[in-house]
Amino acid sequence: MAKDLYRHKGLSWPRVMGLSLAAMAALCFIIKINLHTPKVEARDLLVYCAAGIRLPVEAAAKQYEAEHGVQIRLEYDSSGGLEGKLKLDRDNGKVRADIYIPADISFAERAAESGLTAEVVPLAQFQLVLGVDPKVETEIASIDDLLAGKLSYGICEPVAGAGKLMKEVLEKRGIYEALAKKKKVSFTRVTEVANAVALTKGLDAGIIWDTTARQFKLKTVMLPVFEKARSSIVGSVVAGSAKATDALRFIRYLAAPEKGRRIFEEHLFTVPDTPGDAWAVVPKLTVYCGGVNRNAVEATLREFESREGCEILEEFAGCGKLVAGIRATASGEMRKGFPDAFMTCDTSYLEKVQELFEMPVDVSSTRVVLLVRKGNPKGLNGLEDLAKPGISLGTTDPRVSTLGDLSHRLLQDAGVLDVIRQQRSIAVTTPTAHELILQMEGHGKLDAALVYEANCTRLLDTFDLVPIEHPLATAVQNFAVARKTRYPELSKRLMHRILSLSSRDRFEANGFTWKAAP
């Protein structure tokens, strides 16, 4: 996946991916829920919420309580103050909060890197502006006008998201100390600055979020120095929360366009320009997955749907068949649901339908090998030996199977495919490698089969593997999210889980080579 993408400059999901991966090790357990009953269990949740985000979160919480009977308790402070509480809770060995919503992405990053939080979901955005008392007529064009003393102003301390971002921006210009020295007052919460400007005589302005300025009916002045000073607001699950599934469900509610996102907009927040996940108590993801990955991914899929409170409808098959299904569904020839995500047997199959999916990420690889009887009694040491008279070979079907396609291309490149066909040496053709191996195990008529190395981890006591030295003999498995999925964020979190350390262990235990970036 792409790196360093969830910036102060705006929302961009792959950086959220980085946060989720960094925090994955902090997940302590998985909560089981009934996936088939669309009902939210009446359990209370505690949310650590930055003061500047209070209004929309409070309104969404009340609506959620009314709809689902779940009590949402909100505890407000500056982003840094809440981060300190998370650390104190952990140090005391007692996790109090279930959700952390800071006012600046940098706090979410730091919490994830420290193992304080797990999953991260984008909610809204802030812009740093100068909030001015409407009664003040003095025109301000730049930060230099503040430094020249044209207005009295207040600022946020760096423990607040607005104060932290302001300091970062102005320190790069070398003017933070001068601006801080000339301030009239400072507060630890952005709402306190805005309230002081609105009510205090002699305080003309404050450097605050645009949303906060509008909420307090202040004039917003965009100073050029803050033009790109934007902050992304995210909701994070607190690591170790005993209610992680419930927490994720409420965060999904906050982010849903028809639920929480609408409330953020009503409170004058800017929301992400990405679609966001449709709201469902139990969302259903359809995942197409190449059959070679089955043993490596099944446990991860079950863990993900249990923790997220979703249902995964997976289809394992040869990638040729899956791609045909994707094309037929996209064209309207089939009425079955289009997949939300696709994990291939080999990257070449995603290339066939790339226009329907986001950019993929490589996950793993495995080699095509020759599976022969123990001791290799027919002396099959390479593809050329398969042209020997009397050899009985098994392959998968090249029309529906990535492995079959690669196998026949390898035989063609080795110059033996026509000879093998003439001799009718291909005695068995199956849709999947699993069925082909069952044929090898079931009776002795097959001398060899072309299979993935990852299919053979449990067979080494009874069969031998002959490696094939050829560039085509390596298949790379990749994963991509559909462009038109109803659940883009949920699908991305599934991708994060597929790329996690526990998933890597499963792939490697099943004979794959890991390719995903750390």
RAJORA-V312866 format. One record per backbone hydrogen bond with DSSP energy under -0.5 kcal/mol. CO is the residue of the C=O (numbers start at 1). NH is the residue of the N-H. If there is no record, write none. Layout:
{{CO & NH} {CO & NH}}
This chain:
{{5 & 7} {7 & 10} {10 & 7} {12 & 15} {12 & 16} {13 & 16} {13 & 17} {14 & 18} {15 & 19} {16 & 20} {17 & 21} {18 & 22} {19 & 23} {20 & 24} {21 & 24} {23 & 26} {24 & 27} {33 & 35} {34 & 37} {36 & 38} {37 & 39} {39 & 41} {41 & 43} {45 & 47} {45 & 73} {46 & 48} {46 & 98} {46 & 99} {47 & 49} {47 & 75} {48 & 101} {49 & 77} {50 & 53} {51 & 54} {53 & 57} {54 & 58} {55 & 59} {56 & 60} {57 & 61} {58 & 62} {59 & 63} {60 & 64} {61 & 65} {62 & 66} {63 & 67} {64 & 68} {65 & 69} {69 & 71} {71 & 45} {71 & 73} {73 & 47} {75 & 49} {77 & 51} {78 & 82} {79 & 83} {80 & 84} {81 & 85} {82 & 86} {83 & 87} {84 & 88} {85 & 89} {86 & 90} {87 & 91} {88 & 92} {89 & 94} {90 & 93} {94 & 96} {98 & 238} {99 & 48} {100 & 236} {101 & 50} {104 & 107} {104 & 108} {105 & 109} {106 & 110} {107 & 111} {108 & 112} {109 & 113} {110 & 114} {111 & 116} {111 & 117} {112 & 115} {116 & 239} {119 & 237} {121 & 235} {124 & 233} {125 & 270} {126 & 231} {127 & 210} {129 & 131} {129 & 208} {130 & 132} {130 & 221} {131 & 206} {132 & 219} {133 & 136} {141 & 224} {142 & 145} {142 & 146} {143 & 147} {144 & 148} {145 & 150} {146 & 149} {152 & 204} {152 & 205} {153 & 184} {153 & 185} {154 & 207} {155 & 187} {157 & 160} {159 & 80} {160 & 164} {161 & 165} {162 & 166} {163 & 167} {164 & 168} {165 & 169} {166 & 170} {167 & 171} {168 & 172} {169 & 173} {170 & 174} {170 & 175} {170 & 176} {171 & 174} {175 & 179} {176 & 180} {177 & 181} {178 & 182} {179 & 183} {180 & 183} {185 & 155} {187 & 157} {189 & 193} {190 & 194} {191 & 195} {192 & 196} {193 & 197} {194 & 198} {195 & 199} {196 & 200} {199 & 201} {200 & 203} {202 & 204} {204 & 133} {205 & 154} {206 & 131} {206 & 208} {208 & 129} {209 & 213} {210 & 214} {211 & 215} {212 & 216} {213 & 218} {214 & 217} {219 & 132} {219 & 221} {220 & 222} {221 & 130} {221 & 223} {223 & 226} {224 & 227} {226 & 229} {228 & 230} {229 & 128} {231 & 126} {232 & 234} {233 & 123} {233 & 124} {235 & 121} {236 & 100} {237 & 118} {238 & 241} {241 & 244} {243 & 247} {244 & 248} {245 & 249} {246 & 250} {247 & 251} {248 & 252} {249 & 253} {250 & 254} {251 & 255} {252 & 256} {253 & 260} {256 & 259} {256 & 261} {256 & 262} {259 & 263} {260 & 264} {261 & 265} {262 & 266} {263 & 267} {264 & 269} {265 & 268} {270 & 125} {280 & 283} {283 & 285} {283 & 311} {285 & 287} {285 & 313} {286 & 340} {286 & 341} {287 & 315} {288 & 343} {289 & 317} {290 & 293} {291 & 294} {293 & 296} {293 & 297} {294 & 298} {297 & 301} {298 & 302} {299 & 303} {300 & 304} {301 & 305} {302 & 306} {303 & 307} {304 & 308} {305 & 309} {305 & 310} {311 & 285} {311 & 313} {312 & 314} {313 & 287} {315 & 289} {317 & 291} {318 & 322} {319 & 323} {320 & 324} {321 & 325} {322 & 326} {323 & 327} {324 & 328} {325 & 329} {326 & 330} {327 & 331} {328 & 332} {328 & 333} {328 & 334} {329 & 332} {340 & 482} {341 & 288} {342 & 344} {342 & 480} {343 & 290} {346 & 349} {346 & 350} {347 & 350} {347 & 351} {348 & 352} {350 & 353} {351 & 354} {353 & 356} {354 & 357} {356 & 483} {361 & 479} {363 & 515} {363 & 516} {364 & 477} {365 & 513} {366 & 475} {367 & 369} {367 & 453} {368 & 468} {369 & 371} {369 & 451} {370 & 372} {370 & 466} {371 & 449} {372 & 464} {373 & 376} {376 & 379} {379 & 381} {382 & 385} {383 & 386} {384 & 387} {385 & 388} {388 & 391} {391 & 393} {392 & 447} {392 & 448} {393 & 427} {393 & 428} {394 & 450} {395 & 430} {397 & 400} {397 & 401} {400 & 320} {400 & 321} {401 & 405} {402 & 406} {403 & 407} {404 & 408} {405 & 409} {406 & 410} {407 & 411} {408 & 412} {409 & 413} {410 & 414} {411 & 416} {411 & 417} {412 & 415} {416 & 420} {417 & 421} {418 & 422} {419 & 423} {420 & 424} {420 & 425} {421 & 424} {425 & 393} {425 & 427} {428 & 395} {430 & 397} {432 & 436} {433 & 437} {434 & 438} {435 & 439} {436 & 440} {437 & 441} {438 & 442} {439 & 443} {447 & 373} {448 & 394} {449 & 371} {449 & 451} {451 & 369} {452 & 455} {453 & 456} {456 & 459} {459 & 462} {459 & 463} {462 & 374} {464 & 372} {465 & 467} {466 & 370} {467 & 469} {468 & 470} {470 & 473} {471 & 474} {473 & 368} {475 & 366} {475 & 477} {476 & 347} {477 & 363} {477 & 364} {478 & 344} {479 & 361} {480 & 342} {481 & 358} {482 & 485} {486 & 278} {487 & 491} {488 & 492} {489 & 493} {490 & 494} {491 & 495} {492 & 496} {493 & 497} {494 & 498} {495 & 499} {497 & 500} {500 & 504} {501 & 505} {502 & 506} {503 & 507} {504 & 508} {505 & 509} {506 & 510} {507 & 510} {507 & 512} {508 & 511} {513 & 365}}
